[in-house]
Amino acid sequence: MKAFIRTALFALAVPLSAAAQTSQAPVEVEADRLDLDQRAGTAVYSGNVNIRQGNMQLRGDRVEIFRNDAGELSRAIATGDRAYLRNQLEDQDAPMEGWGKRVIYHVSERRVELIDQAELTQAGDKFTGGRLEYFIDREVVQARSDVSGSEPQRIRMTLQPAQ
């Protein structure tokens, strides 16, 4: 069981940063509760969850980690009033930071979904809306105003001039 937890958390951070120092950094988890189901391939942390490894941080009231049939991490979902994901890529001066009531990280796609009161900042650029998708490798942002079960949340963006 301890090996699954270690593997799941380690796998969470490795794709978020190509930096070797991040993948070799220890994983630190703080939460009030852990529910682990090895057969289902899930680990659910609840109560002011804070997961850190190197330059990556994931926070929420609840964080669910899922693995696929091959045992690889497939998805991490953080939920809360202001769930949070931070990632500092090696070639970037400023970190990517994202907030939302739900933050979903799709590991194999290297895609982040920020849902409901979503906000994304990177290098001074800021995007807000009902739903934001960020494709890490391509540095592409897709924004939508609609959120299931909620009023539309208008898209806003602030882009910094090129230096």
Rosetta blueprint (number, residue, H / E / L):
1 M L
2 K H
3 A H
4 F H
5 I H
6 R H
7 T H
8 A H
9 L H
10 F H
11 A H
12 L H
13 A H
14 V H
15 P H
16 L H
17 S L
18 A L
19 A L
20 A H
21 Q H
22 T H
23 S H
24 Q H
25 A L
26 P L
27 V E
28 E E
29 V E
30 E E
31 A L
32 D L
33 R E
34 L E
35 D E
36 L E
37 D E
38 Q L
39 R L
40 A L
41 G L
42 T E
43 A E
44 V E
45 Y E
46 S E
47 G E
48 N E
49 V E
50 N E
51 I E
52 R E
53 Q E
54 G L
55 N L
56 M E
57 Q E
58 L E
59 R E
60 G E
61 D E
62 R E
63 V E
64 E E
65 I E
66 F E
67 R E
68 N L
69 D L
70 A L
71 G L
72 E L
73 L E
74 S E
75 R E
76 A E
77 I E
78 A E
79 T E
80 G E
81 D E
82 R E
83 A E
84 Y E
85 L E
86 R E
87 N E
88 Q L
89 L L
90 E L
91 D L
92 Q L
93 D L
94 A L
95 P L
96 M E
97 E E
98 G E
99 W E
100 G E
101 K E
102 R E
103 V E
104 I E
105 Y E
106 H E
107 V L
108 S L
109 E L
110 R L
111 R E
112 V E
113 E E
114 L E
115 I E
116 D E
117 Q E
118 A E
119 E E
120 L E
121 T E
122 Q E
123 A L
124 G L
125 D E
126 K E
127 F E
128 T E
129 G E
130 G E
131 R E
132 L E
133 E E
134 Y E
135 F E
136 I L
137 D L
138 R L
139 E L
140 V E
141 V E
142 Q E
143 A E
144 R E
145 S L
146 D L
147 V L
148 S L
149 G L
150 S L
151 E L
152 P L
153 Q L
154 R L
155 I L
156 R E
157 M E
158 T E
159 L L
160 Q L
161 P L
162 A L
163 Q L
